[in-house]
Amino acid sequence: MPASRRLLPPFGLALALLGSASPARAQGEEAPLRLSWQSPLECPSEREVRDEIARLAPPGRARPALDARALVHQEASGRWVGAFRVEQGEFVGERLIEADTCAEVAHAFALVVALALDPNASLEPPAPAAPTPGPLATVAPPLAPAGPLSDGAPAARAKARRPLAWVAGAGLRLQTGLLPGLASGVGLDVGATWGANGVYANGVFFPEREQTLSGISEAKGRYGLWGAGLSGCHSWPLGGLEVEVCARTRWGSAWARSKGVSRESSGRGLWGSGGGVGALRVPLGPRGALRAELEAGASTKRPRFVIEGAEAGYEWPLLYAGASLGGELHF
C-alpha cells in the first residue's frame, strides 16, 4: 500500500491517479462535480472537503465533468487509509492512500479532485489555523463556513460530531434450511457503527410456506417463523465500495398448521441459529447505501412438528443458507 506521512507535495500522486486531463471545456462553462466523502465522524466533513477543493481550484474556470468518491477508515495501528476513485469521461482511476491523520487523507483527496478539475490548481498546503485568544476556544457550528481542514482530534469536535453513527436498514431475504424449500421474507436491522466496527440488532419474518405431506394426497403442513438477534461486524474499503464480515445469532418462534387431515391442529416451537455473514455495501450519497449479503450457519435449536392424523411432519435441517438485498440509512 502506498504510504505517505506527509502528503505534500502530492503532485505525483494526483498524476498517477488521474493520468492525462480530459479536453478543456469552453471558457466559463461549469460541469457538475459529483462528490462522495464517506468517513468516520471524527474526520473532516464533506462540506470541509468541498471548501478545500474550492480553495485549491477556485470556481469560474473551465472544468470537465467529474465523479469523485472517497471511503476512509482508521487501521488498528492508528493510521488512516483512504480509498479514492475518480471517474472523468472514459477514464477511471483508483488509489489507496495512508497517512497519520484523517485531515491529511482529506487534503490528498481534495488535491486530487482539484487537479482533475483544473491542472493549474494550487499545490499549497492549508495554512495553519491561527490560535484563538482567551482561555477557551469556541467550536463553530457544523454548517458554518469552514477554514482549512483540521484532523478532528479535539474532544470538542468529536463531541459535536457524535462518537457513533446510527444505521437503519431493511431488505428482502431468501432462505433455505429453515422453512421447507426456498422461503422468502423480510429483514430489518438497526445498529451503530464506530470506525470500521458495527453492532446491529436484526429481525426477520418469513410468512407461511405450504408443504405436501408424502403419501397423502390432500394433507399439507403450513410452516412460518419470525426471529430477532444480534450481529457484530467489521468492514474494509474496496475501491469505492465497502466489504463487511459479521458474526450473527438469532432466536425466535416457529409455528406449524395442518390442513386436509382428519383432525387439523397447530403448534409452536422455539428455534435458534448462529452463523457468519459476508456483505457488500455500495454508497448512495452521503447517508444512503445499497447492501447485499450472503449468510450461512447452523440451527442451534430445531423444533420438530408432527401432523396429527398423518404419519408425517417437518424438522428443521441442521444447516441453513440465505441471501438478502436492501437499503441502509446512516444518521
Secondary structure, DSSP 8 states (H G I E B T S, - for coil): --B-SS--S-HHHHHHHH-S-----STT----EEEEEE--TTS--HHHHHHHHHHHS-TTS----EEEEEEEEE-TTS-EEEEEEEEETTEEEEEEEEESSHHHHHHHHHHHHHHHH-TT------------SSSS-----TTS---S-----SHHHHHHH-S-EEEEEEEEEEEESSSSSEEEEEEEEEEEEETTEEEEEEEEEEEEEEEE-TT-SS-EEEEEEEEEEEEEEEEEEETTEEEEEEEEEEEEEEEEEEESSSS--EEEEEEEEEEEEEEEEEEETTTEEEEEEEEEEEEEE--EEEETTTTEEEE--SEEEEEEEEEEEE-
